[in-house]
Amino acid sequence: MEVLTQDQKAAYDRDGYLVLERRLSPTQLATLHAEIDRYTAKARGLTEGTEELDLEDSHTPDAPRVRRIKLPHTHSEVFRDLMVSDTILAPARDLIGPDIRLHTTKLNMKEAGHGAAVEWHQDFAFYPHTNDDVLAIGVILDDMGPENGPLSVFPGSHRGPIHDHHEGGYFVGAMDLGRDGYDMADAVPLMGPAGSISIHHGRIVHGSALNTSTQARRILFYEMMAADAWPIMGSMTKFSDLADYDSRMLCGQSRQPRLADVPVRVPLPAPPIGKTIYEIQKGLKTRAFETMKE
Ligand SMILES: O=C(O)CCC(=O)C(=O)O
């Protein structure tokens, strides 16, 4: 083990998540915050999202509202450098081994007063793989409390089925908690001071509410998997060829696929609208979380 204790690893295996408090220094945090400001300044005047920025439905050119910085590692050295640092990769290696491939990155903003909810889902429903050594590391960029829309998880749900994320004949990227036997009261919010790190398993059921508080809740996700977990048909893992796929190695070496006995559902037919989870989940008729009333 590089940074985690055996107890932390056992807790992750049992519960499907971990929170590691205060892993980033105040200087690192300040650098990340400044980099975010550089991006959000670009939103003023925009009438629609760009390659870099996904905008809230309530965004206007004069009152800019950024929902997500898309694929930040592809256009920002600050976010890329953190991704390949031991701050991120050492705990990942402790959990899924030395050979790791990137799935994607995103910085979900959830600004004070309006940051969008994300409906309950399992990441593995969006990107089924040949085994489930798949996880997401969240860099918590603002103090995360119960009021500002923390990511919440159902402990142990990563050991259960992959639930149906379809509605109206399409993949809508969200499940129905009641139908699938969950009680919202059992969800655990992953909270901690800014600079902490959350880790959640690719199969864990998770979601987060609208941020109605006066505090921002920004979190930077690095999603990755063991290099021997290969995407299966329909997985929203985008690559053009093997060279492109292998260029996503974060550490160690590329591996041949390893097949494990894991539950899988195929996220097809593809959603009729959009590419981001916010757009895909618009296909849902009944939402668990309140949306902005504007
Ligand atoms: O930002 C959040 O609270 C949840 C994000 C998430 O689960 C996702 O983007 O897949």
PDBQT file of the ligand as one rigid body, heavy atoms in Angstrom, charges set to zero:
ROOT
HETATM    1  O1  LIG A 301     -21.535  16.428  -9.103  1.00  0.00    +0.000 OA
HETATM    2  C1  LIG A 301     -22.161  15.564  -8.499  1.00  0.00    +0.000 C 
HETATM    3  O2  LIG A 301     -22.614  15.746  -7.377  1.00  0.00    +0.000 OA
HETATM    4  C2  LIG A 301     -22.425  14.199  -9.071  1.00  0.00    +0.000 C 
HETATM    5  C3  LIG A 301     -21.681  13.940 -10.300  1.00  0.00    +0.000 C 
HETATM    6  C4  LIG A 301     -21.880  12.616 -10.912  1.00  0.00    +0.000 C 
HETATM    7  O3  LIG A 301     -22.257  11.652 -10.303  1.00  0.00    +0.000 OA
HETATM    8  C5  LIG A 301     -21.586  12.518 -12.321  1.00  0.00    +0.000 C 
HETATM    9  O4  LIG A 301     -21.289  13.545 -12.964  1.00  0.00    +0.000 OA
HETATM   10  O5  LIG A 301     -21.615  11.360 -12.837  1.00  0.00    +0.000 OA
ENDROOT
TORSDOF 0
